[in-house]
Amino acid sequence: MRAIVDRIEDDVAVVIFEDGGRAYLPAAQLPPGAGEGTVVRVTWAVETGSNAHEVAELIDRLRRRSEEHL
């Protein structure tokens, strides 16, 4: 899926997908050389082999991080 880096503010990249929707991610996660106005290809993959305990820890860590930014 293709997307465009709409803007970068306070080290956060706003990425708009060609099929609709947007994502906010740390600008450091962009591919090397990407910046505002750059078209990027985004791929998704399902991670297999994770156990329920690993998934629960990841969810907990992400929720805590999200709450820290409120």
C-alpha positions in Angstrom: 0.0 0.0 0.0 1.3 3.5 -0.8 1.2 6.5 1.4 2.6 10.0 1.5 4.5 11.6 4.4 2.2 14.6 4.8 4.2 16.4 7.5 6.6 16.0 10.4 5.9 17.9 13.6 7.9 17.5 16.9 9.6 14.3 15.5 6.2 12.8 14.7 5.4 11.9 11.0 1.9 12.1 9.7 1.4 9.5 7.0 -1.7 9.6 4.8 -2.6 6.3 3.0 -3.8 6.5 -0.6 -6.9 4.4 0.2 -7.8 6.7 3.1 -6.8 6.9 6.8 -3.7 8.2 8.4 -1.1 7.1 10.9 1.2 9.0 13.3 4.6 7.5 14.0 8.0 8.6 15.2 9.8 10.3 12.3 12.8 8.1 13.1 10.7 5.1 11.9 10.6 6.5 8.3 12.8 4.9 5.7 16.2 6.6 5.2 15.8 9.7 3.0 12.0 10.0 3.5 10.6 13.3 4.5 7.6 15.6 3.9 6.1 14.9 0.5 7.8 11.5 0.1 5.7 8.6 -1.2 6.4 5.5 0.7 5.3 1.8 0.4 3.9 0.4 3.6 3.7 -3.4 4.1 2.1 -5.3 6.9 3.0 -8.7 8.1 1.5 -11.0 10.7 3.9 -12.2 13.3 3.5 -15.8 14.0 5.0 -17.8 16.9 4.2 -15.2 19.6 2.7 -16.7 22.7 -0.2 -15.2 24.7 2.2 -14.0 27.4 4.4 -12.0 24.9 1.3 -10.5 23.3 -0.1 -9.4 26.7 3.2 -7.8 27.7 3.4 -5.9 24.4 -0.2 -4.6 24.8 0.6 -3.5 28.4 3.8 -1.7 27.3 2.0 0.1 24.4 -0.9 1.2 26.7 1.5 2.6 29.3 3.5 4.4 26.6 0.2 5.9 25.2 -0.9 7.0 28.7 2.4 8.8 29.2 1.8 10.9 26.2 -1.7 12.1 27.3 
